[in-house]
Amino acid sequence: MLNKAAKLNLVATSLAPICLTLWFVEFSKAWDWQAGLKYLLVAVLLSLLCAVLVRLSGKNLEKLPVKIKAVKTVDKEIVGFLLVYLLPLINQTNNTISFPVLVFISLIFFFIVLNTHAYHFNPLLGFFGYHFYEVIIEGDITYVLITRKNIADCKSITQIVQLTEYMILETNNA
């Protein structure tokens, strides 16, 4: 499993779409791509961190055999997740973004997601082509599986790494 620092990074990287939205808000005021460049740079860095973290996890964590008994797609969850934390940024009534409010909201989001098991719905993983499935493995334990495959047969996934207590990653696609 990932250590605490890696889990924190996985949660932190899910904030990249917020930074991208903030960049676009600044960009759309002046129609200058350099406006709000700091937000764009943070979004790019968080995206790179997420990609590297998932790739290294698939290569370096202990590979475990798995027998999946049932599969249900949960890709739709990521759309709701994105909307919930991007909607407040859409209706900007003044011309400035309140940095203290942004930090406060981000911290609340960060700690709620970290302390619930919701952080597996990292929108960047969806952007990178990963799909999310709720799977039941032998022993009747339910996990969220992250894979690039469209699963049509439970037997097509045979090896995983365990990222967190309830999140696994298929290793053939990491």
C-alpha positions in Angstrom: 0.0 0.0 0.0 1.0 3.6 -0.5 2.5 5.3 2.5 0.8 8.4 4.1 2.8 10.9 2.0 1.8 9.2 -1.3 -1.8 9.1 -0.2 -1.6 12.8 0.6 -0.1 13.5 -2.8 -2.9 11.5 -4.5 -5.4 13.7 -2.7 -3.5 16.9 -3.5 -3.3 16.1 -7.2 -7.1 15.9 -7.3 -7.1 19.7 -6.8 -5.5 20.3 -10.3 -8.8 20.9 -12.0 -9.5 23.7 -9.6 -6.1 25.3 -10.5 -6.9 24.9 -14.2 -10.3 26.6 -13.6 -8.7 29.4 -11.7 -6.2 29.9 -14.6 -9.1 30.0 -17.1 -11.0 32.6 -15.0 -7.9 34.8 -15.0 -7.3 34.1 -18.7 -10.8 35.0 -19.7 -10.6 38.4 -18.1 -7.7 39.5 -20.3 -7.7 36.8 -23.0 -4.0 36.5 -22.3 -2.8 32.9 -21.5 -0.2 34.2 -19.2 -2.8 35.8 -16.9 -2.9 33.5 -13.8 0.1 31.6 -15.1 0.8 30.4 -11.5 -2.5 28.4 -11.5 -1.7 26.8 -14.8 1.8 25.8 -13.6 0.4 24.3 -10.4 -2.2 22.4 -12.4 0.5 21.0 -14.7 2.8 20.1 -11.8 0.0 18.3 -10.0 -1.0 16.4 -13.1 2.6 15.3 -13.6 2.8 14.2 -10.0 -0.4 12.2 -10.3 0.9 10.4 -13.5 4.2 9.6 -11.9 2.6 8.4 -8.7 0.3 6.0 -10.5 3.0 4.7 -12.8 5.5 4.1 -9.9 2.7 2.5 -7.8 2.0 0.0 -10.6 5.7 -0.8 -11.0 6.9 -0.8 -7.4 4.2 -1.9 -5.1 3.7 -5.6 -4.3 1.8 -7.3 -7.1 -1.1 -9.4 -5.8 -3.2 -12.0 -7.6 -6.9 -11.3 -7.6 -10.1 -13.1 -8.5 -12.9 -10.6 -9.1 -16.4 -11.9 -8.4 -18.5 -8.9 -9.5 -17.9 -5.6 -11.3 -19.9 -2.4 -11.5 -18.7 0.8 -13.2 -18.5 3.9 -11.1 -17.0 6.3 -13.7 -20.1 8.5 -13.3 -19.1 9.4 -9.8 -16.1 11.4 -11.1 -18.5 13.8 -13.0 -20.4 14.6 -9.8 -17.2 14.9 -7.9 -15.8 17.4 -10.4 -19.0 19.5 -10.5 -19.3 19.8 -6.7 -16.0 21.5 -6.3 -15.8 23.4 -9.6 -19.3 24.9 -9.6 -18.5 27.6 -7.0 -15.8 29.0 -9.3 -18.2 29.3 -12.3 -20.2 32.2 -10.9 -17.5 34.7 -10.2 -19.4 38.0 -9.5 -16.3 40.1 -8.8 -13.1 40.4 -10.7 -10.9 38.9 -8.1 -10.5 35.5 -6.6 -10.3 35.5 -2.9 -7.2 33.6 -2.1 -8.0 33.1 1.7 -11.4 31.7 0.8 -9.8 29.5 -1.9 -7.3 28.1 0.6 -10.0 27.6 3.2 -12.2 25.7 0.8 -9.3 23.6 -0.5 -8.2 22.7 3.0 -11.7 21.6 3.9 -12.0 19.6 0.7 -8.5 18.1 1.2 -9.1 16.8 4.7 -12.7 15.6 4.1 -11.6 13.6 1.1 -8.5 12.3 2.8 -10.4 11.1 5.8 -13.2 9.5 3.9 -12.5 7.0 1.2 -13.7 9.3 -1.5 -10.2 10.4 -2.7 -10.0 7.6 -5.2 -12.2 9.7 -7.6 -9.3 11.8 -8.7 -10.4 13.5 -11.8 -6.9 13.5 -13.3 -7.0 9.7 -13.4 -10.1 10.0 -15.6 -8.3 12.5 -17.8 -5.4 10.0 -18.1 -7.8 7.3 -19.4 -8.4 5.3 -16.3 -11.8 3.9 -15.5 -13.2 3.3 -12.0 -15.0 0.1 -11.1 -16.5 -1.1 -7.9 -15.4 -4.8 -7.6 -16.1 -7.6 -5.2 -13.2 -10.0 -4.8 -13.0 -13.4 -3.3 -13.7 -13.0 0.4 -16.5 -10.6 -0.4 -14.5 -7.4 0.1 -15.4 -4.4 -2.1 -12.8 -2.2 -3.6 -12.5 0.5 -6.2 -10.5 -0.8 -9.1 -8.6 1.7 -11.3 -7.8 0.4 -14.8 -7.5 1.5 -18.3 -9.5 -1.5 -19.5 -13.2 -1.5 -20.2 -14.1 -4.6 -18.3 -16.5 -7.0 -19.9 -15.3 -10.1 -18.1 -14.3 -10.4 -14.4 -11.5 -12.8 -15.3 -9.7 -10.2 -17.5 -8.1 -8.7 -14.4 -5.7 -11.1 -12.7 -3.1 -8.9 -11.0 -3.4 -5.7 -8.9 -1.5 -3.6 -6.5 -3.3 -2.2 -3.4 -3.0 1.6 -3.3 -5.1 2.2 -0.2 -7.3 0.3 2.1 -10.1 0.2 -0.4 -8.5 1.1 -3.7 -6.6 -1.2 -6.1 -4.8 -0.6 -9.4 -4.6 -3.1 -12.2 -0.9 -3.6 -12.8 -0.9 -4.4 -16.5 -1.9 -0.8 -17.3 0.0 1.2 -14.7 
